Amino acid sequence: MSQKIKVWCNMTGEKIRALRKLFRLSQVEFAKSFGISQGNLSEIEKGKSKPSADTLIALRTTYGIDLNDLLGEVNQKDFYTKRSNIWTIPSTEVELLSHFRKLDIRNKR
């Protein structure tokens, strides 16, 4: 794996981990919600593996994630940014997350 791909995998994995934590889901729950194993998710989050196209599409479908945001740079405007160990998101997404968290696990798919 080239250095550029390793950096991309690390950035993408960090964003996927941040997304999972925003939804307050365990790796098992999050992975199951879009059809991959917990082990695969763990490898992606650590940057040791890159997500497949099917995984990316499932994330987009399940969680409404803009793939340009997910695959772009870490500090891309209007995506999750890390400041002093606090992840912030746009207010429109906060409202969506609030509604999502009220759903039972079956309705989150």
Summary of the structure (lengths in Angstrom):
residues: 109
radius of gyration: 13.5
end to end distance: 32.8
largest distance: 42.0
contacts: 270
relative contact order: 0.15
helix: 61%
strand: 6%
